[in-house]
Structures are given as C-alpha cells and as structure tokens.
Amino acid sequence: MTVETFLAETTPTRQPMARLRRVRWSGLVVWAVLMLLIIIPVMTFIAVAVSPRLFRQGTSYFTLSNISAAFQGYTGRGIIDSLWVSTLVGIFSVSFATIIAWMVQRTNIYGRRVWSGAMWLLLLVPTWMTTLGWTDVVAPGELGSAFGVHTLFFYHMFFGASGIVFVLSTAALPFSYFVISVGMRGLGSEFEDAARVHGAGRLLTIRTVLPIIAPALLSAFVISFAEAMSDFGVAFTLGSAAHFPIATYTLFNSIYAFPANFPVAAVIAAVLVIATVPPVFLQARVMRGRSYAVLSGRTRAVRRHQFRPITRVAITAALGVFMFFVLGLPLLGAITSSFTNSASFITSTGVHWTLQSYKNVFQPLPSFTTLGPPLWTSNQLGIWVASGTLILAYVLARRMASRTPGIGQRITDVFLLGSIAIPGIVLGVGYIFFYDQHFITAHVVDLYETMPLLVMGLIASAVPSQARLLTGPVGQIQSSLTEAARVHGATKWRAFRSTSVPLLSRALVWAWLLTFTKTISELAVAQILYQPGHEPASVVIETYLGTIWAPIGAAATVITLVEMVGVIGVVLFIFRLVSPKGWRRIGEAGAPQ
C-alpha cells in the first residue's frame, strides 16, 4: 500500500469524526441554550395561533382562522404601519449614525468624548420617557409655552406618524452609532491613503472606504429595524394617542383585552419574527464569501482629518444643536416635570418648583413602594444578566461572523434577530406558557415566579441585540492572529486572551455596560416575570407614572438614570486602571503626519 493510498483511505474517516466533535461540543451546546432561552418559549407562544386548545385558549387543535383575523381591520393596519416605519427608522438611524461616527472618530471636532457620552445617555433613556419628555415640551401650556413658543403646530406634528418615526429613530441612533464607530475605529488610514493616491476625491474615497465596514453598517440597520419593530413604549404612549396603530400596541390590546385573545396576539408575534428574515437575507447575500477582516498586526492608527478653525467650530456647533434637539429637550421636559407637583408645568399662579417629588421617592405614600430596595434588586439583576449575556453574545457573534456559515448558523441568526423584534411582553408570556406547564413544574424544575426565571428572561431579551453589536468588531479580527499564536505553542485560551481580548476589550466592556443599564430600565419582561416582593425599579416607576403621582415617577426615573450613569463612570474608571495602556490605544487616531 502506498502513502497516497493510505491517506486517501484514512482522510474521509477523520474529517467526519472531527466535524462530529465540533458539532457535539459547540453547536449542540449553543443550540441547547438558545432552545431554552428563546426558541422554545417563543415557539410555544406562537403555537397558540394555530392550536389554541393545546394551551387551553380555545376549542380547536388546529385552525387558521386566527391568521386571517390578525390581518384584518385595526390589527392588519398595525402590521403594515410597523413594517414601513421600521424601514424608515433603520435608514435614518444608520445614515445619521455614520455621519456622527465619522466626525467623532475621524476628525478633530471638539468634545469627542462629550458626544460619545451623549450617545450613551440617549441609549439609557427609555422610549416611553423620551415620548413623555417631548409631550412636556410641545404640549400647549407646558415647557415650550413657558418660554413663549407657540407649540400647537409641533404638537399636532408630534402626535402622528412623523413623531413616531422621529422618536424611534432617536432611540435606534445610539445602537447604530456604537456599531459603526467600533468599525471605524478598527479601520486604518491605509485604505483612505490608497484611494487618494489613485486620484480619488473626498466623496469617492468615502464611497470606497464605507463598503469595508459593511458588516457594521448592515448590523446597525438590522438592529435598528428590529428594535423599532419590537418597541412598545412609543406605540403605547404616542401611537395610541395619535390613533396610529403599531403592531406591538395591537398585540398588547389582544393580550389585555377581556377576554384575552392570545391566538391573535401569537399571530402578530409570528409576523414580527418573520419580518426580520429579509434584512438577514440581505446581509447574508452581501457578505457571502467575502472577508471584511481589517484588524491585524500591521493595522496602523488612523489620522484624523484636520478641519480649519472656523469649520471646526461650525461643525461642532451643528452637532451640539442636533444632540440638544434629540436628547436635551426631552430630558429637559422630563426633568422639569419631576420638579413640579402638578400635572401641568404652568399653573394658575405661574410655575411652581418643588422637591417634594424627590422626597416622596424615598418617603412614599402609604399605597406605594420606596425606590431603594427595588433599585438594589435591579442592580443585582443587572450584574447577573450582563455577565451571562456577554459570554453567550460573544459565542454567538463568533458563529455569525464566520466566513463560511452553515445552515445552523443562518437559522440561529434568523432566530436571534427575530427575538429582537419580539416585544418583551411576548417573551414574558412565552416563558409563562412553557415554564408553567404541569409537566415542567412537576417533573423538571419549578421556576415560575422565581428570580432565576426573571434572569433567564432578561438574558433572552438582551442576547440577540448584544450578539449583533459584537458581530461587527468580531468580524474585523483576522484569523491569522490566533493562528500565529497557536503556531508558537499557545493554547486556545491563551491565544484568545493574547489576541482577541486586547482588540475587543472596549467592545466587551461597553456591551456589558449596555446590558447592565438596559436591564435596569427593562419593563415588559420584568413586569411579567418578577418575583413577588422583589419588584425591580422599572415596575415601581411605572406604578407611579400610571397614576396622578406622575411627578414622583419622573423623579424616580431621574434618580435611576443618575445611578446608571454613575455605574458607567465607575466601571470605565476601573477598566482604565486595570487594563494595559496598549489595550486602550488600539484603534485610536494618531497624530497627523
């Protein structure tokens, strides 16, 4: 037997065995986790649409009548409105985020850290608070009227489709900004230099460089699209008042109607999941067989574009006006309402300022709960959820950033993006439908009304978006770095620690902080799955906002936001102290040459 014959006979046997080991230890574990966290609960709830009797919600084991009912009348209009609104939100958020990220990361504009911090603050503010803040600004007799501005025209514009698109675009803007800015930070100047050397102008250079960060741009669009599809705060506070139906609000009406119509709500949830398939398919078509890895050992630091003094001041001022418009005004409206003790900013005796609402937060009325213990509970949840989400999101980002994804990765990608488009209320109801089954509680584990179930639900709601956020940075790292470390004798863990961790340290820290802060402000999942006697802060705040004591709820919201900003500052300070200096300089712009 020759050597060639021996290799030909043994190679086909070794490859399937190696592939089987990879599937067993990586793919199956990931799929098992996703099944328990996302797929089974969501599919259980969706199954109610065609088999309501199986879950004691009807008389038929199989029916399609609920599907036709969901696409008629008010609910059908809500589905159509959600599709075109989410598309516009994705386009607007990615466009503005790209411009802002380029100015902050690649120019000498003033206050770069201030603008990044403003994006973080914009991300922390829930959409329902942004809507209420804008209402306090543009409503007749509120903040705008106090400054002598006739706001009736803006009030009618805000309570309509234009207001919904605007608020959702501002809410999706920071998601797109962070994804795109990370991609730009890792993009060296050699690509721009090469285009300019070959005679390209400024516009052609931008058109040449932007496709290199296509994973970041596409990830930003699909996240913005899915976040807009799943948002409930704007649909509840603005869509209902403007008589502009959104799918999430029609879904809410189906669940909380008397009697509840869970089958129709399940159909709407299924539509929200299916609507995310086209963006995923578009991303797969664009990235198929292409490599966008730009980070390697030869990556050079970028050189910032140097504006002239007058241009630098003008662009900085324009960006400041834009950020004040999208963030400052709604925050100002919400903060001013927390310093009043009435339902209107202007009373018959003028504007009356008081700190009574802040006193009532920690000395509540007899029928309300103080903010201290719920805020501590939310911080504990934030630590557990952020840590678990970071680990699982990184593993999923590695799989989605693969150059040769299989059918398993594509299905996982669709389910992850689909779960972003699922409102938290649907995820919470799906957990109840599945984990409250008698077979599960009696023979497997009883998690109903326990803190672990709430942690699982919060992780399930956070993992898809965080995996999407990390896909861009992970996809930029060339595999040659890890391969070089392995060639020199490093183990897999050491190769990961010495190559990927330094390059991803910032992205991982920000992903942890993002999950932590969003966990504290999460309302839908927390309201459905919280353990009795251990209410999170968001549930307590919502209790105040739904009554005549809304100023107390506004004060509690301001205190919670200040606490979240403080946690961000502490974590970033610790990261600066313990991380090597080189980790903090990766991707930073160098001095002009």
C-alpha positions as CSV (number, residue, x, y, z in Angstrom):
1,M,0.0,0.0,0.0
2,T,1.4,3.4,-1.0
3,V,1.4,6.5,1.1
4,E,-1.1,8.2,-1.2
5,T,-3.5,5.2,-1.0
6,F,-3.2,5.2,2.8
7,L,-4.0,8.9,3.1
8,A,-6.9,8.6,0.6
9,E,-8.4,5.8,2.8
10,T,-8.0,7.5,6.2
11,T,-8.8,11.1,5.4
12,P,-12.5,10.7,4.8
13,T,-12.8,8.9,8.1
14,R,-11.0,11.6,10.2
15,Q,-12.9,14.6,8.8
16,P,-16.4,13.4,9.7
17,M,-15.2,12.5,13.2
18,A,-13.6,15.9,13.7
19,R,-16.8,17.6,12.3
20,L,-18.9,15.5,14.7
21,R,-16.8,16.5,17.7
22,R,-17.2,20.2,16.7
23,V,-20.9,19.9,16.4
24,R,-21.2,18.0,19.7
25,W,-19.2,20.4,21.8
26,S,-20.0,23.8,20.2
27,G,-23.1,23.7,18.0
28,L,-25.2,21.5,20.2
29,V,-24.4,23.4,23.4
30,V,-25.3,26.7,21.7
31,W,-28.5,25.3,20.3
32,A,-29.5,23.9,23.7
33,V,-29.0,27.2,25.4
34,L,-30.9,29.0,22.6
35,M,-33.7,26.5,22.8
36,L,-34.3,27.0,26.5
37,L,-33.8,30.8,26.5
38,I,-35.5,31.9,23.2
39,I,-36.7,29.4,20.7
40,I,-38.9,27.1,22.8
41,P,-40.7,29.8,24.8
42,V,-41.3,31.9,21.6
43,M,-42.4,29.0,19.5
44,T,-44.7,27.8,22.3
45,F,-46.4,31.1,22.3
46,I,-46.6,31.2,18.5
47,A,-48.1,27.7,18.5
48,V,-51.1,29.2,20.3
49,A,-52.1,30.8,17.0
50,V,-52.8,27.5,15.2
51,S,-53.5,25.2,18.2
52,P,-55.3,27.2,20.9
53,R,-56.9,24.2,22.5
54,L,-53.4,22.7,23.2
55,F,-52.8,25.5,25.7
56,R,-56.4,25.9,26.9
57,Q,-57.1,29.0,24.8
58,G,-59.8,27.7,22.5
59,T,-61.7,24.8,21.2
60,S,-59.6,23.8,18.1
61,Y,-56.5,21.7,18.0
62,F,-55.7,23.2,14.5
63,T,-57.2,26.3,12.9
64,L,-56.1,29.1,10.5
65,S,-58.9,31.5,11.4
66,N,-56.7,33.5,13.8
67,I,-54.2,34.3,10.9
68,S,-56.9,35.8,8.8
69,A,-58.3,37.7,11.8
70,A,-54.9,39.2,12.6
71,F,-54.6,40.7,9.1
72,Q,-57.9,42.4,9.1
73,G,-59.0,45.8,10.4
74,Y,-57.1,47.5,13.1
75,T,-54.5,44.8,13.7
76,G,-53.8,44.4,10.0
77,R,-53.1,48.1,9.6
78,G,-50.8,48.0,12.6
79,I,-48.7,45.3,11.0
80,I,-48.3,47.3,7.8
81,D,-47.5,50.5,9.7
82,S,-44.8,48.8,11.7
83,L,-43.1,47.5,8.5
84,W,-42.7,50.8,6.8
85,V,-42.0,52.7,10.0
86,S,-39.2,50.3,11.0
87,T,-37.7,50.5,7.5
88,L,-37.5,54.3,7.7
89,V,-36.1,54.2,11.2
90,G,-33.3,51.8,10.0
91,I,-32.4,54.1,7.1
92,F,-32.4,57.3,9.2
93,S,-30.6,55.9,12.2
94,V,-27.8,54.4,10.1
95,S,-27.4,57.5,7.9
96,F,-27.1,59.9,10.8
97,A,-25.0,57.5,12.9
98,T,-22.5,57.1,10.1
99,I,-22.1,60.9,9.8
100,I,-21.7,61.4,13.6
101,A,-19.3,58.4,13.9
102,W,-17.1,59.7,11.2
103,M,-17.0,63.2,12.8
104,V,-16.2,61.8,16.2
105,Q,-13.7,59.1,15.2
106,R,-12.0,60.5,12.1
107,T,-11.9,64.3,12.6
108,N,-10.6,66.9,15.1
109,I,-14.1,68.0,16.1
110,Y,-14.3,69.5,19.6
111,G,-15.6,67.4,22.5
112,R,-15.4,63.9,21.1
113,R,-15.8,62.2,24.5
114,V,-18.8,64.5,25.2
115,W,-20.6,63.3,22.0
116,S,-19.9,59.6,22.8
117,G,-21.2,60.2,26.4
118,A,-24.3,61.9,24.9
119,M,-25.0,58.8,22.8
120,W,-24.7,56.7,25.9
121,L,-27.2,58.9,27.7
122,L,-29.5,58.8,24.8
123,L,-29.3,55.0,24.9
124,L,-30.1,54.9,28.6
125,V,-33.3,56.9,28.3
126,P,-36.3,54.6,27.7
127,T,-38.5,55.4,24.7
128,W,-41.5,55.9,26.9
129,M,-39.6,58.6,28.9
130,T,-38.5,60.3,25.7
131,T,-42.1,60.4,24.5
132,L,-43.4,61.8,27.8
133,G,-40.5,64.3,27.8
134,W,-41.4,65.6,24.3
135,T,-45.0,65.8,25.4
136,D,-44.0,68.0,28.3
137,V,-42.2,70.2,25.8
138,V,-44.6,70.6,22.9
139,A,-48.0,70.3,24.6
140,P,-49.8,73.6,25.0
141,G,-49.3,75.0,28.5
142,E,-46.1,73.1,29.1
143,L,-42.4,73.9,28.8
144,G,-42.5,75.4,25.3
145,S,-45.4,77.7,26.2
146,A,-43.5,78.8,29.3
147,F,-40.7,80.2,27.0
148,G,-43.3,81.9,24.7
149,V,-43.1,79.4,21.9
150,H,-46.3,78.6,20.0
151,T,-46.1,74.8,20.0
152,L,-49.6,73.8,18.7
153,F,-48.2,73.1,15.2
154,F,-45.4,70.9,16.6
155,Y,-47.9,69.2,18.9
156,H,-50.0,68.0,16.0
157,M,-46.9,67.0,14.1
158,F,-45.6,65.0,17.0
159,F,-48.8,63.1,17.6
160,G,-48.7,61.3,14.3
161,A,-46.5,59.1,12.1
162,S,-43.8,61.8,11.9
163,G,-43.5,61.8,15.7
164,I,-43.3,58.1,15.9
165,V,-40.6,57.8,13.2
166,F,-38.6,60.6,14.9
167,V,-38.7,59.1,18.4
168,L,-37.9,55.6,17.2
169,S,-35.0,57.0,15.0
170,T,-33.5,58.8,18.0
171,A,-33.9,55.6,20.1
172,A,-32.1,53.5,17.4
173,L,-29.4,56.1,16.7
174,P,-27.1,55.1,19.6
175,F,-27.3,51.4,18.6
176,S,-26.2,52.3,15.1
177,Y,-23.6,54.7,16.3
178,F,-21.8,52.3,18.6
179,V,-21.7,49.5,16.0
180,I,-20.4,51.8,13.2
181,S,-18.0,53.7,15.5
182,V,-16.3,50.4,16.5
183,G,-16.0,49.5,12.9
184,M,-14.4,52.9,12.0
185,R,-12.1,52.7,15.0
186,G,-10.6,49.5,13.7
187,L,-10.2,50.8,10.1
188,G,-6.7,52.1,9.5
189,S,-5.8,55.0,7.3
190,E,-4.1,53.0,4.6
191,F,-7.4,52.3,2.8
192,E,-8.1,56.1,2.5
193,D,-4.5,56.8,1.6
194,A,-4.6,54.2,-1.2
195,A,-7.8,55.7,-2.7
196,R,-6.4,59.2,-2.5
197,V,-3.1,58.1,-4.1
198,H,-5.0,56.7,-7.1
199,G,-6.7,60.1,-7.6
200,A,-10.0,59.6,-5.8
201,G,-11.7,62.7,-4.4
202,R,-13.2,63.0,-1.0
203,L,-16.6,61.7,-2.0
204,L,-15.2,58.8,-4.0
205,T,-12.8,58.0,-1.0
206,I,-15.8,57.8,1.3
207,R,-17.6,55.5,-1.2
208,T,-14.5,53.3,-1.4
209,V,-14.0,53.0,2.4
210,L,-17.6,52.6,3.6
211,P,-18.1,49.2,2.0
212,I,-15.2,47.9,4.0
213,I,-17.2,48.3,7.2
214,A,-20.3,46.7,5.6
215,P,-20.8,44.2,8.5
216,A,-21.1,47.1,10.9
217,L,-23.5,49.1,8.6
218,L,-25.7,46.0,8.0
219,S,-25.7,45.0,11.6
220,A,-26.7,48.6,12.6
221,F,-29.6,48.5,10.1
222,V,-31.0,45.2,11.2
223,I,-30.7,46.1,14.9
224,S,-32.4,49.4,14.3
225,F,-35.1,47.7,12.2
226,A,-35.7,45.0,14.8
227,E,-35.7,47.5,17.7
228,A,-38.2,49.6,16.0
229,M,-40.4,46.6,15.3
230,S,-40.3,45.5,19.0
231,D,-40.6,48.9,20.7
232,F,-43.7,49.2,22.9
233,G,-43.1,52.4,24.7
234,V,-43.7,54.7,21.7
235,A,-46.6,52.6,20.4
236,F,-48.3,52.7,23.8
237,T,-47.7,56.4,24.7
238,L,-47.7,58.0,21.3
239,G,-49.3,55.6,18.8
240,S,-52.5,55.2,20.9
241,A,-52.9,58.9,21.5
242,A,-52.3,59.7,17.8
243,H,-54.7,56.9,16.6
244,F,-51.8,55.4,14.6
245,P,-51.8,51.7,15.2
246,I,-48.5,49.8,15.7
247,A,-48.2,46.1,15.8
248,T,-46.9,46.0,19.3
249,Y,-49.8,48.0,20.6
250,T,-52.4,45.9,18.8
251,L,-50.6,42.9,20.3
252,F,-50.9,44.5,23.7
253,N,-54.6,45.1,23.2
254,S,-55.1,41.4,22.2
255,I,-53.4,40.2,25.4
256,Y,-55.0,42.6,27.8
257,A,-58.5,42.5,26.3
258,F,-61.3,40.9,28.2
259,P,-61.3,38.1,27.4
260,A,-57.7,37.9,26.2
261,N,-57.2,36.9,22.6
262,F,-53.8,35.1,22.9
263,P,-54.2,33.3,19.5
264,V,-54.4,36.6,17.5
265,A,-51.5,38.1,19.6
266,A,-49.5,35.0,18.7
267,V,-50.1,35.6,15.0
268,I,-48.8,39.2,15.4
269,A,-45.7,37.9,17.2
270,A,-45.1,35.4,14.4
271,V,-45.3,38.3,11.9
272,L,-42.8,40.3,13.9
273,V,-40.3,37.4,13.7
274,I,-40.9,36.7,10.0
275,A,-40.4,40.4,9.2
276,T,-36.8,40.2,10.2
277,V,-36.0,37.5,7.6
278,P,-35.5,39.9,4.7
279,P,-32.8,42.0,6.5
280,V,-30.9,38.9,7.5
281,F,-31.2,37.5,3.9
282,L,-29.9,40.8,2.5
283,Q,-26.9,40.8,4.9
284,A,-26.1,37.2,4.0
285,R,-26.2,37.9,0.3
286,V,-23.9,40.9,0.7
287,M,-21.4,39.2,2.9
288,R,-21.4,35.7,1.3
289,G,-17.9,34.5,0.6
290,R,-16.3,37.9,1.5
291,S,-13.9,38.8,4.2
292,Y,-14.1,42.2,6.0
293,A,-11.4,41.5,8.5
294,V,-9.1,44.6,8.7
295,L,-7.6,44.2,12.2
296,S,-4.2,42.5,12.1
297,G,-0.7,43.0,13.5
298,R,0.0,45.5,10.7
299,T,-3.0,47.8,11.2
300,R,-2.0,51.4,11.5
301,A,-3.6,54.0,13.7
302,V,-5.8,56.4,11.8
303,R,-5.1,60.1,11.2
304,R,-7.8,62.5,11.9
305,H,-9.0,64.9,9.3
306,Q,-8.0,68.4,10.4
307,F,-10.7,71.0,9.9
308,R,-9.9,74.7,9.8
309,P,-10.7,76.6,13.0
310,I,-13.9,78.2,11.6
311,T,-15.1,75.0,10.1
312,R,-14.2,73.1,13.2
313,V,-16.3,75.4,15.4
314,A,-19.2,75.4,12.9
315,I,-19.4,71.6,12.7
316,T,-19.1,71.2,16.5
317,A,-21.9,73.8,17.0
318,A,-24.1,72.0,14.4
319,L,-23.6,68.6,16.2
320,G,-24.3,70.3,19.5
321,V,-27.6,71.7,18.2
322,F,-28.6,68.3,16.8
323,M,-27.8,66.5,20.1
324,F,-29.7,69.1,22.1
325,F,-32.7,68.6,19.9
326,V,-32.8,64.8,20.1
327,L,-31.7,64.4,23.7
328,G,-31.6,67.7,25.6
329,L,-35.2,68.9,25.0
330,P,-36.9,65.6,26.0
331,L,-34.7,65.3,29.0
332,L,-35.4,68.9,30.0
333,G,-39.1,68.3,29.7
334,A,-38.9,65.1,31.9
335,I,-36.7,66.8,34.5
336,T,-38.8,69.9,34.8
337,S,-41.9,67.7,35.4
338,S,-40.1,66.0,38.3
339,F,-39.6,69.4,40.0
340,T,-43.3,70.2,39.8
341,N,-46.1,68.9,42.0
342,S,-48.9,69.2,39.5
343,A,-50.0,67.6,36.2
344,S,-49.1,70.8,34.3
345,F,-45.9,72.8,34.1
346,I,-47.8,76.1,34.2
347,T,-50.4,76.6,37.0
348,S,-52.8,79.5,37.7
349,T,-50.1,81.1,39.9
350,G,-47.3,80.5,37.5
351,V,-44.5,77.9,37.5
352,H,-44.2,76.3,41.0
353,W,-40.9,74.5,41.7
354,T,-40.6,71.9,44.5
355,L,-38.5,69.0,45.7
356,Q,-41.5,67.2,47.2
357,S,-41.5,64.6,44.4
358,Y,-37.9,63.6,45.2
359,K,-38.7,63.4,48.9
360,N,-41.7,61.1,48.1
361,V,-39.4,58.7,46.2
362,F,-37.8,57.6,49.5
363,Q,-40.7,58.5,51.8
364,P,-43.6,57.1,49.7
365,L,-47.3,57.4,50.1
366,P,-48.9,54.5,52.1
367,S,-50.0,52.6,49.0
368,F,-46.7,52.9,47.2
369,T,-43.2,51.3,47.5
370,T,-40.0,53.2,48.2
371,L,-37.3,53.1,45.4
372,G,-34.4,51.9,47.5
373,P,-34.9,48.1,47.6
374,P,-36.2,47.8,44.0
375,L,-33.2,49.7,42.8
376,W,-30.9,47.4,44.6
377,T,-32.8,44.4,43.1
378,S,-32.4,45.9,39.7
379,N,-28.6,46.3,40.2
380,Q,-28.2,42.7,41.2
381,L,-30.2,41.6,38.2
382,G,-28.0,43.8,36.0
383,I,-24.8,42.2,37.2
384,W,-26.0,38.7,36.6
385,V,-27.8,39.4,33.3
386,A,-24.9,41.5,31.9
387,S,-22.3,38.8,32.7
388,G,-24.3,35.9,31.3
389,T,-25.3,37.9,28.3
390,L,-21.7,38.9,27.5
391,I,-20.5,35.3,27.4
392,L,-23.3,34.0,25.3
393,A,-23.3,37.0,23.0
394,Y,-19.6,36.7,22.2
395,V,-20.0,33.0,21.4
396,L,-22.9,33.8,19.0
397,A,-21.0,36.7,17.5
398,R,-18.1,34.4,16.7
399,R,-20.5,32.0,14.9
400,M,-22.3,34.7,13.0
401,A,-19.0,36.3,11.9
402,S,-17.8,33.1,10.3
403,R,-16.8,33.4,6.6
404,T,-18.4,30.0,5.8
405,P,-21.6,29.9,7.9
406,G,-23.7,26.7,7.6
407,I,-27.4,26.3,7.7
408,G,-27.3,26.1,11.5
409,Q,-25.6,29.5,11.8
410,R,-28.1,31.0,9.4
411,I,-31.1,29.6,11.3
412,T,-29.6,30.8,14.6
413,D,-29.1,34.3,13.0
414,V,-32.7,34.4,12.0
415,F,-34.0,33.4,15.4
416,L,-31.7,35.9,17.2
417,L,-32.8,38.8,15.0
418,G,-36.4,37.6,15.2
419,S,-36.2,37.6,19.0
420,I,-35.1,41.3,18.9
421,A,-38.3,42.1,17.0
422,I,-40.4,40.2,19.6
423,P,-41.6,42.6,22.3
424,G,-40.7,41.8,25.9
425,I,-44.3,41.2,26.8
426,V,-44.4,38.3,24.2
427,L,-41.2,36.8,25.6
428,G,-42.6,37.0,29.1
429,V,-45.9,35.4,28.1
430,G,-44.0,32.7,26.3
431,Y,-42.0,31.9,29.4
432,I,-45.2,31.6,31.4
433,F,-46.8,29.3,28.7
434,F,-43.8,27.0,28.6
435,Y,-42.2,27.0,32.1
436,D,-45.6,26.9,33.9
437,Q,-46.6,23.7,32.2
438,H,-47.5,21.0,34.7
439,F,-45.0,18.5,33.2
440,I,-42.2,21.1,33.6
441,T,-43.1,22.2,37.1
442,A,-43.8,18.7,38.4
443,H,-41.0,16.6,36.8
444,V,-38.3,19.0,35.7
445,V,-38.0,22.3,37.6
446,D,-40.4,24.8,39.1
447,L,-39.2,28.2,38.0
448,Y,-42.5,30.1,38.0
449,E,-42.3,33.4,40.0
450,T,-38.6,32.9,40.9
451,M,-35.6,35.2,40.4
452,P,-33.8,32.7,38.1
453,L,-36.7,32.7,35.6
454,L,-36.5,36.5,35.5
455,V,-32.8,36.4,34.9
456,M,-33.3,33.9,32.1
457,G,-36.0,36.1,30.5
458,L,-33.8,39.2,30.7
459,I,-30.8,37.4,29.2
460,A,-33.0,36.1,26.4
461,S,-34.1,39.7,25.6
462,A,-30.6,41.1,25.8
463,V,-28.5,38.4,24.0
464,P,-29.8,39.0,20.4
465,S,-29.0,42.7,20.3
466,Q,-25.7,42.3,22.1
467,A,-24.6,39.5,19.7
468,R,-25.5,41.8,16.8
469,L,-23.4,44.6,18.4
470,L,-20.4,42.4,18.8
471,T,-20.6,40.8,15.3
472,G,-19.0,43.8,13.6
473,P,-16.0,44.0,15.9
474,V,-15.5,40.3,16.0
475,G,-15.8,40.0,12.2
476,Q,-12.9,42.5,11.8
477,I,-10.3,40.4,13.5
478,Q,-8.3,38.4,11.1
479,S,-7.9,34.7,12.0
480,S,-4.2,34.9,11.3
481,L,-3.7,36.4,14.7
482,T,-5.0,33.4,16.6
483,E,-3.3,31.0,14.1
484,A,0.1,32.7,14.7
485,A,-0.3,32.4,18.5
486,R,-1.2,28.7,18.1
487,V,1.8,28.1,15.9
488,H,4.0,29.4,18.6
489,G,2.6,27.0,21.1
490,A,-0.2,28.9,22.8
491,T,-3.3,27.1,23.9
492,K,-6.7,28.1,22.7
493,W,-7.4,30.1,25.8
494,R,-4.0,31.8,25.8
495,A,-4.4,32.6,22.1
496,F,-7.8,34.1,22.7
497,R,-6.5,36.1,25.8
498,S,-3.5,37.4,24.0
499,T,-5.0,38.3,20.6
500,S,-8.8,38.7,20.7
501,V,-9.2,40.2,24.2
502,P,-7.0,43.2,23.7
503,L,-8.7,44.0,20.4
504,L,-12.2,43.5,21.8
505,S,-11.7,44.8,25.3
506,R,-13.5,48.1,24.7
507,A,-16.4,46.5,22.8
508,L,-16.8,43.9,25.6
509,V,-16.8,46.5,28.3
510,W,-19.4,48.6,26.5
511,A,-21.5,45.6,25.8
512,W,-21.5,44.7,29.5
513,L,-22.4,48.2,30.5
514,L,-25.1,48.4,27.8
515,T,-26.7,45.2,29.1
516,F,-26.5,46.3,32.7
517,T,-28.2,49.6,32.1
518,K,-30.8,48.3,29.8
519,T,-31.7,45.6,32.4
520,I,-32.4,48.3,35.0
521,S,-34.8,50.1,32.6
522,E,-36.4,46.9,31.2
523,L,-40.1,47.0,31.9
524,A,-42.1,44.4,29.9
525,V,-40.2,41.2,30.9
526,A,-39.7,42.5,34.5
527,Q,-43.4,43.3,34.9
528,I,-44.5,39.8,33.9
529,L,-41.8,37.6,35.5
530,Y,-40.7,39.4,38.6
531,Q,-40.8,37.5,41.9
532,P,-43.5,38.8,44.3
533,G,-42.0,41.0,47.0
534,H,-38.9,41.7,44.9
535,E,-40.1,44.3,42.3
536,P,-37.4,45.8,40.1
537,A,-37.1,49.6,39.9
538,S,-38.8,49.8,36.5
539,V,-42.0,48.2,37.8
540,V,-42.2,50.6,40.7
541,I,-41.6,53.6,38.5
542,E,-44.3,52.5,36.1
543,T,-46.7,52.2,39.0
544,Y,-46.1,55.9,39.8
545,L,-46.3,57.1,36.2
546,G,-49.7,55.4,35.7
547,T,-51.3,57.5,38.4
548,I,-51.8,61.1,39.3
549,W,-48.4,60.9,41.0
550,A,-46.6,61.0,37.7
551,P,-44.1,63.7,39.0
552,I,-42.9,61.2,41.6
553,G,-42.4,58.6,38.8
554,A,-40.4,61.3,36.9
555,A,-38.2,62.0,39.9
556,A,-37.6,58.2,40.4
557,T,-36.7,58.0,36.7
558,V,-34.1,60.8,37.0
559,I,-32.6,59.2,40.1
560,T,-32.3,55.8,38.3
561,L,-30.7,57.5,35.3
562,V,-28.1,59.2,37.5
563,E,-27.4,55.9,39.2
564,M,-26.8,54.2,35.9
565,V,-24.5,57.0,34.7
566,G,-22.6,56.6,37.9
567,V,-22.1,52.9,37.4
568,I,-20.8,53.5,33.9
569,G,-18.3,56.0,35.2
570,V,-17.1,53.6,37.9
571,V,-16.7,50.7,35.5
572,L,-14.8,52.7,32.9
573,F,-12.5,54.1,35.6
574,I,-11.8,50.6,36.8
575,F,-11.1,49.5,33.2
576,R,-8.7,52.4,32.8
577,L,-6.8,51.4,36.0
578,V,-6.5,47.6,35.4
579,S,-6.2,47.3,31.6
580,P,-2.8,47.8,30.0
581,K,-2.2,51.1,28.2
582,G,-1.9,49.4,24.9
583,W,-5.4,48.0,25.1
584,R,-6.8,51.5,25.4
585,R,-4.8,52.8,22.4
586,I,-5.9,50.1,19.9
587,G,-7.7,51.8,17.1
588,E,-7.2,55.3,18.4
589,A,-6.3,58.0,15.9
590,G,-2.7,59.0,15.7
591,A,-1.2,62.4,15.2
592,P,-1.3,64.0,11.7
593,Q,1.7,63.4,9.6
